[in-house]
Amino acid sequence: MNYTQGDMALAAQKAKTVQNARALEKAGETAKEFEAVFISEMMKPMFEGIETDGMFGGGKGEEVFRGMMMQEYGKMIAQTQGVGLADQVKQQMILMQEQADHGS
């Protein structure tokens, strides 16, 4: 099969478009993860003063569980509207990538 320059250019353009779409998707996922961690860290002080039941609560197990619970709360909040941080982070990541691409 013979490919013309036009065919090769079109294939290269499609590959670049797919690559850009994947990069945007990855940037969005990373921004959401960042927002989830941020929210988790912001929520930690809210739960520090809570006293636990001495008979069935407390201890290292509850400490670990509470940390995991904060992470999951952060993920859930970030996935359902969040606080708007992910959008800003994604925009900055895209801007930084564009600057890096044009600078090199």
Secondary structure, 3 states (H helix, E strand, C coil): CCCCHHHHHHHHHHHHHHHHHHHHHHHHHHHHHHHHHHHHHHHHHHHHCCCCCCCCCCHHHHHHHHHHHHHHHHHHHHHCCCCCHHHHHHHHHHHHHHHHHHHC
